[in-house]
């Protein structure tokens, strides 16, 4: 890292995200104590509708808070988006760290989890969102590093479109077992092939954007 790299900003974003992760884990610990005292496992018992509405609002508020941190972390749009990626990735990983320390859950990285509820339940093994978060953190730090070197990543409209496609494919892999969860049954096997295509596409597109940014003109 060079002297212009925003080390203090990165430290602040990481500290905030870890604190957010603890708060998120604390809420989930309380919910599991109230609604899953026998243990969190599939098939899941559905939450009461009034609590489910609050959970949807809490998840939306969490994303807004992380996006706000990203917005405050830089001046350029891409730098702010990178700040959001870093905040989201750190928050997601440490959420599982705190659950492991508090509940000794998950027992392993292949354990199923209910990842998100908007607009429908996302389900997948713990390692899947962790892999996405690692890629988000790495990409965000690289963007900040290159901006500090006056070599910003130039992401074209085509790159953005392909990244949206990649993200949609990843989300699609998490939605393949939505019906099973709503029906309160055990999810089938995770569609690793769909998830892998989305993740690899996202990484390849980002690398291509960086290489194109280094070309003259």
Beta strands, then each sheet from edge to edge (+ up, - down):
strand 1: 112-116
strand 2: 122-125
sheet 1: 1+ 2-
end
